[in-house]
Amino acid sequence: MDNTNLMELEEKRKKFVEKIRSLSSADFDLEQWEGLRKTVYPPSPLDIDVIIDDTTLREGLQMAGTVTPLPQDVARIAGMLRDIGVERLEVLTYTRSDQEAIKLMHEDGLGNMLAAWCRATREDVDMALKLDFKQVGISHPVSYIHFEKWPERTLSQLVDRTVDTVAYAVDHGLKVFVHGEDSTRADWDFERNFINAVAEAGASVYRICDTIGYGRSDPSAPLPFGIPAKIRHIKEETKIPYVEIHAHDDLGNAVENTMAAIRAASGLFDKVYASTTFLGIGDRAGNAETEKVMMNCYMHHGISKWNLSLFRELALFMAAALRYHLPVNKAIVGDAAFAHESGVHIQGVMALPLTYEPFPPELVGQRRTIVIGKRSGKHGVKLKLEEIMGKQIGEDDPRLAKLVEMIKDKFVDGSRRYPIKETEFKEYARKVGFEIK
């Protein structure tokens, strides 16, 4: 062992810890946190503008088992997504409820960011025009597997159908995105021709749809599965101005594949669109989560144009409006995302929150919670007391020692398997002499 080197590293460690402690505080301070973030997580800048094209109110509302939200709830979700910083909102137009929600969204000033989802038919475009949309997404399969829905039609007929709809929309003053359904299983020779045809008809953006979540993030993965490879080939071999990624989570890779597309597009395009849903709701296993993509862009690449503080509020509202069960361990917005029970974890958080929290809970509208259970010790009980009482408790306070023993006794024989509820904890604290309201 090189003791000289260890001595040098010890000095480096002290300086590093001293700096991060100077940037840490008990109360959340955004400016201090930004300094801490740049110190601990130096960002890797991207040469591209990332546009979040949220499809919660189209793809998300197609999730099986959720209730149809009221039009006013849909409009409120749209408004909150705007306030977070989403720049495009994709919505459905077909039912009376959809149309009532669109009317409310227009009244709230959301008109320019709304996009109607359309099939490759003039009738759908006419509906979008009637509802005063400025942009549309025209969706059509591009894989031979999906073409089996129309076995009697030739490839030429399928392309012509999409081109006709795109040209019709463009002629009526609409900005057009084309969604290539099942792109990650499409024959590239065909898909290249398809993209060029819709680009010549006036489409501005081509959406790579990883419809069954089989796409691969590995930059060396070949076509059609390799998402970075597809981004490169689209840039090199087609005339479409911009690309978008729409990733499903069937294999659990939706966020990874979305980030892979963003990174692959950096330096090739001046902007890239990421089609996401808040909480990842959507068909089957859902989609890339809006909040996760934003946080990955922020934490890894220093993109700080979004208002992250509304995440928790929107998550709770959506859970109520859609009767959606928000998993307690859902990253960023779940109840347990900043909850600590284990004594080792609580000791670390007490010493330095960054030990077990990658970012402050307040950044995303959350708060830290201390759970008292079988694995809690003195540190956890003390921190819980301070959380409830709003003041510091001395390490040597005899009441604290009594309270710790009282709680340990509840779990000693193994019959109790659930944590101490807050009302129960307060009762025990009163019994040992703490003044709890």
C-alpha positions in Angstrom: 0.0 0.0 0.0 1.3 3.4 -1.0 0.9 5.5 2.3 2.2 8.6 0.6 -0.6 8.4 -2.0 -3.2 7.7 0.7 -2.0 10.8 2.6 -2.5 12.9 -0.6 -5.9 11.4 -1.1 -6.8 12.1 2.5 -6.1 15.8 1.9 -8.2 15.6 -1.3 -11.0 13.9 0.6 -11.0 16.6 3.3 -11.2 19.4 0.7 -14.0 17.7 -1.2 -16.1 17.1 1.9 -15.5 20.6 3.2 -16.7 22.0 0.0 -19.9 19.9 -0.2 -20.7 20.6 3.4 -20.4 24.4 2.7 -22.9 23.9 0.0 -25.3 21.8 2.1 -27.9 23.2 4.4 -30.8 22.0 6.6 -33.2 24.2 4.6 -33.4 23.8 0.9 -31.7 26.5 -1.0 -31.8 26.2 -4.8 -28.7 28.3 -5.4 -26.7 26.3 -2.9 -28.0 23.0 -4.4 -27.0 24.1 -7.9 -23.4 24.6 -6.6 -23.5 21.2 -4.9 -24.9 19.5 -8.0 -22.1 20.9 -10.2 -19.5 19.8 -7.7 -20.7 16.3 -7.1 -22.2 15.6 -10.5 -20.3 17.6 -13.1 -22.6 17.6 -16.2 -21.8 16.3 -19.6 -23.3 19.1 -21.9 -25.3 18.1 -25.0 -25.2 20.0 -28.3 -28.9 19.9 -28.8 -32.2 21.3 -27.5 -34.4 18.6 -25.9 -38.1 19.2 -26.5 -40.5 17.2 -24.3 -43.5 16.2 -26.3 -45.8 14.9 -23.6 -48.4 12.4 -24.6 -50.0 11.7 -21.2 -53.3 12.9 -22.5 -53.2 10.6 -25.6 -51.0 7.6 -25.0 -51.4 7.8 -21.2 -55.1 7.8 -21.2 -55.2 4.6 -23.2 -53.8 2.7 -20.2 -56.0 -0.2 -19.4 -57.8 -0.1 -16.0 -57.7 3.7 -15.4 -60.9 5.8 -15.3 -61.6 8.5 -17.9 -60.8 11.8 -16.2 -63.3 14.6 -16.3 -62.6 17.3 -19.0 -61.7 19.8 -16.3 -59.2 17.4 -14.8 -57.7 16.8 -18.3 -57.3 20.5 -18.7 -55.8 20.9 -15.3 -53.2 18.2 -16.0 -52.4 19.9 -19.3 -51.9 23.2 -17.5 -49.6 21.6 -14.9 -47.6 20.0 -17.7 -47.2 23.4 -19.3 -46.1 24.9 -16.0 -43.5 22.2 -15.6 -42.1 23.2 -19.0 -43.5 20.7 -21.4 -43.4 22.4 -24.9 -45.8 20.2 -26.8 -49.0 18.3 -25.7 -50.4 15.5 -27.7 -54.1 14.9 -27.2 -57.0 12.8 -28.5 -60.0 14.4 -30.3 -62.6 11.8 -31.0 -65.1 11.8 -28.1 -67.2 14.6 -26.8 -65.2 14.5 -23.5 -62.0 14.9 -25.5 -63.4 17.9 -27.3 -64.7 19.5 -24.1 -61.2 19.2 -22.6 -59.7 20.7 -25.7 -62.0 23.7 -25.5 -60.9 24.2 -21.8 -57.3 24.0 -22.8 -57.7 26.6 -25.5 -59.4 28.9 -23.0 -56.3 28.4 -20.7 -54.0 29.6 -23.5 -52.6 26.2 -24.4 -53.7 26.3 -28.1 -50.2 26.7 -29.7 -48.7 23.8 -27.8 -51.6 21.3 -28.5 -51.1 18.6 -31.1 -53.9 16.4 -32.4 -53.1 12.7 -32.8 -54.4 11.5 -36.2 -54.7 8.4 -38.2 -53.5 8.7 -41.8 -56.9 9.9 -43.0 -58.1 13.3 -44.2 -61.1 13.0 -41.9 -58.9 13.1 -38.8 -57.1 16.1 -40.1 -60.4 17.8 -40.7 -61.3 17.2 -37.1 -58.1 18.8 -36.0 -58.8 21.8 -38.1 -62.3 22.1 -36.8 -60.9 22.1 -33.2 -58.4 24.9 -34.2 -55.2 22.8 -33.8 -52.0 24.2 -35.3 -50.1 20.9 -35.4 -50.9 17.2 -35.8 -49.2 13.9 -35.4 -50.1 11.5 -38.2 -49.5 7.9 -37.1 -49.0 4.9 -39.4 -47.2 1.6 -39.1 -43.9 1.0 -40.9 -43.1 -2.6 -40.0 -44.2 -5.6 -42.1 -45.6 -7.2 -38.9 -48.0 -4.3 -38.4 -48.9 -4.2 -42.1 -50.6 -7.5 -41.6 -53.6 -5.4 -40.4 -54.1 -4.7 -44.1 -52.8 -7.7 -46.0 -54.6 -6.8 -49.2 -52.8 -3.4 -49.6 -49.4 -3.0 -51.3 -46.5 -1.1 -49.8 -47.1 1.6 -52.4 -50.7 2.0 -51.4 -49.7 2.3 -47.7 -47.1 5.0 -48.4 -49.5 6.9 -50.7 -52.1 6.9 -48.0 -49.8 8.6 -45.5 -48.3 11.0 -48.0 -51.7 12.1 -49.1 -52.7 12.9 -45.5 -49.5 14.7 -44.8 -49.8 16.8 -47.9 -53.4 17.6 -47.1 -52.5 18.7 -43.5 -49.6 20.8 -44.7 -51.7 22.5 -47.4 -54.1 23.5 -44.6 -51.3 25.2 -42.7 -50.6 22.5 -40.1 -47.2 21.5 -38.8 -46.9 17.8 -39.2 -45.2 15.1 -37.2 -45.3 11.5 -38.7 -45.2 8.6 -36.3 -43.6 5.5 -37.6 -45.3 2.8 -35.6 -43.1 -0.2 -34.8 -40.1 1.5 -36.2 -37.6 -0.7 -34.3 -38.8 -3.8 -36.2 -39.1 -2.0 -39.6 -37.1 -2.9 -42.7 -34.8 0.0 -43.1 -34.9 0.0 -46.9 -38.6 0.5 -46.7 -38.6 2.9 -43.8 -36.0 5.2 -45.4 -38.3 5.5 -48.5 -41.3 6.1 -46.2 -39.5 8.9 -44.3 -38.3 10.6 -47.5 -41.8 10.4 -49.0 -43.4 12.1 -46.0 -40.6 14.7 -45.8 -41.1 15.6 -49.4 -44.8 16.0 -48.6 -44.0 18.5 -46.0 -43.6 16.6 -42.7 -41.2 18.3 -40.2 -40.6 15.5 -37.7 -40.3 11.7 -37.9 -41.1 9.9 -34.7 -39.3 6.6 -34.1 -41.9 4.5 -32.3 -40.4 1.7 -30.2 -43.9 0.2 -30.1 -43.2 -3.0 -28.3 -40.2 -1.8 -26.3 -37.6 -4.0 -28.1 -35.3 -1.1 -29.2 -31.7 -1.2 -28.0 -29.8 1.7 -26.6 -26.3 0.3 -27.4 -24.7 2.7 -30.0 -23.2 -0.4 -31.8 -26.6 -2.2 -32.1 -27.6 -2.6 -35.8 -30.8 -1.5 -37.6 -33.6 -1.9 -37.1 -33.4 -2.4 -33.4 -30.5 0.0 -32.6 -32.0 3.4 -31.7 -28.7 5.4 -31.9 -28.0 3.7 -35.3 -31.5 4.7 -36.5 -30.9 8.3 -35.5 -27.6 8.4 -37.5 -29.2 6.7 -40.6 -32.1 9.1 -40.5 -29.7 12.1 -40.5 -27.5 10.6 -43.2 -30.0 9.1 -45.6 -33.3 11.0 -45.3 -34.5 14.6 -45.8 -36.6 14.9 -42.6 -35.6 18.0 -40.6 -36.1 16.6 -37.1 -36.5 13.3 -35.2 -38.4 12.2 -32.2 -38.3 9.1 -29.9 -41.4 7.4 -28.5 -40.4 4.5 -26.3 -42.5 1.8 -24.6 -41.4 0.1 -21.5 -42.2 -3.6 -22.2 -38.7 -4.6 -21.4 -38.2 -1.8 -18.8 -35.9 0.2 -21.1 -38.1 3.2 -22.1 -36.2 5.9 -20.3 -32.8 4.3 -21.3 -33.8 4.2 -24.9 -35.2 7.8 -24.8 -31.9 9.1 -23.4 -30.0 7.0 -25.9 -31.9 8.8 -28.7 -31.3 12.2 -27.2 -27.6 11.6 -26.8 -27.3 10.1 -30.3 -29.1 13.1 -31.8 -26.7 15.6 -30.0 -24.5 17.2 -32.6 -26.5 15.9 -35.5 -29.7 17.9 -35.1 -30.2 21.2 -33.3 -33.2 19.8 -31.4 -34.7 16.5 -30.7 -38.2 15.6 -29.5 -38.9 13.1 -26.7 -42.4 11.7 -26.5 -43.1 10.8 -22.9 -45.9 10.3 -20.4 -46.0 11.6 -16.9 -45.7 8.6 -14.5 -45.0 6.5 -17.6 -48.7 5.6 -17.9 -49.8 4.1 -21.2 -50.6 0.9 -23.1 -49.4 -2.3 -21.4 -46.2 -1.5 -19.5 -46.4 2.2 -20.3 -43.9 4.6 -21.7 -40.8 6.6 -20.8 -41.7 8.9 -17.8 -41.7 12.6 -18.5 -40.3 13.3 -15.0 -37.5 10.7 -15.4 -36.4 12.0 -18.7 -36.3 15.5 -17.4 -34.4 14.5 -14.3 -31.9 12.5 -16.4 -31.3 15.5 -18.7 -31.0 17.7 -15.6 -28.7 15.6 -13.5 -26.5 14.1 -16.2 -26.4 16.9 -18.8 -27.2 20.1 -16.8 -30.4 21.0 -18.7 -32.2 23.2 -16.2 -35.1 24.7 -18.2 -37.9 22.8 -16.5 -39.8 23.5 -13.2 -39.1 20.2 -11.3 -40.8 21.4 -8.2 -44.3 20.5 -9.5 -43.6 16.8 -10.0 -45.1 15.6 -6.8 -48.2 17.7 -7.0 -48.9 16.6 -10.5 -48.3 12.9 -9.6 -50.8 13.1 -6.7 -53.4 14.9 -8.8 -53.1 12.4 -11.7 -53.4 9.5 -9.3 -56.6 10.9 -7.9 -58.1 11.9 -11.3 -57.3 8.6 -13.0 -57.8 6.4 -10.0 -54.2 5.3 -10.6 -52.3 3.5 -7.9 -49.0 5.5 -7.5 -46.4 2.9 -6.5 -44.9 3.9 -3.1 -41.4 3.2 -4.5 -41.9 5.1 -7.8 -38.7 7.0 -8.5 -38.8 10.8 -7.8 -42.5 11.1 -7.0 -43.5 8.0 -4.9 -44.2 8.1 -1.2 -41.1 6.2 -0.4 -38.7 8.0 -2.7 -37.3 10.0 0.2 -38.4 7.8 3.1 -35.8 6.2 5.4 -36.2 3.4 8.0 -32.9 1.6 8.1 -30.5 2.8 10.9 -27.5 2.9 8.6 -29.4 5.0 6.0 -30.7 7.4 8.6 -27.3 7.8 10.1 -25.9 8.7 6.7 -28.7 11.1 5.9 -28.1 12.8 9.3 -24.4 13.1 8.6 -25.0 14.4 5.0 -28.3 14.0 3.1 -26.4 13.4 -0.1 -25.2 10.1 1.3 -28.5 8.4 0.4 -30.4 11.1 -1.5 -29.1 12.0 -5.0 -30.9 15.3 -4.9 -32.9 17.2 -2.2 -36.6 16.1 -2.0 -37.7 19.7 -2.2 -36.3 20.0 -5.7 -39.2 17.8 -7.0 -41.9 19.0 -4.5 -41.2 16.1 -2.1 -40.1 16.0 1.6 -38.0 13.6 3.5 -39.8 11.2 5.8 -38.4 9.1 8.6 -40.2 5.7 9.1 -39.8 4.1 12.5 -39.8 0.3 12.3 -37.8 -2.8 13.1 -34.6 -1.5 11.7 -34.7 1.9 13.2 -32.3 2.9 15.9 -31.4 5.9 18.0 -30.6 8.1 14.9 -34.0 7.4 13.4 -35.9 8.0 16.5 -34.1 11.2 17.2 -34.6 12.5 13.7 -38.3 11.6 13.8 -38.7 13.4 17.1 -37.0 16.5 15.6 -39.2 16.3 12.5 -42.4 16.3 14.7 -41.2 18.8 17.4 -39.4 21.2 15.0 -36.4 21.5 17.2 -33.1 19.7 18.1 -33.0 16.9 20.6 -29.9 16.2 22.6 -28.1 13.0 21.9 -27.8 12.3 25.7 -31.4 13.2 26.6 -32.6 10.4 28.9 -36.1 10.6 27.4 -34.6 9.7 24.0 -33.0 6.6 25.4 -36.3 5.5 27.0 -38.2 6.1 23.8 -35.7 4.0 21.8 -36.0 1.1 24.2 -39.8 1.3 24.2 -39.9 1.1 20.4 -37.3 -1.7 20.3 -39.5 -3.7 22.7 -42.4 -3.5 20.2 -40.4 -5.6 17.7 -38.3 -7.8 20.0 -40.3 -11.0 19.7 -40.9 -10.7 15.9 -44.6 -10.6 16.1 -44.9 -7.0 14.9 -44.2 -6.7 11.2 -45.3 -3.2 10.4 -43.8 0.3 11.2 -44.9 2.5 14.0 -47.6 4.9 12.9 -47.1 8.6 13.6 -49.9 8.9 16.1 -48.5 5.8 17.9 -45.0 7.3 17.9 -46.4 10.6 19.4 -48.1 8.6 22.1 -44.9 6.8 23.1 -43.0 10.1 23.0 -45.5 11.7 25.5 -45.1 8.7 27.8 -41.4 9.3 28.2 -41.9 13.0 28.9 -41.7 14.8 25.6 -44.3 17.6 25.0 -46.0 16.6 21.8 -49.0 18.5 20.5 
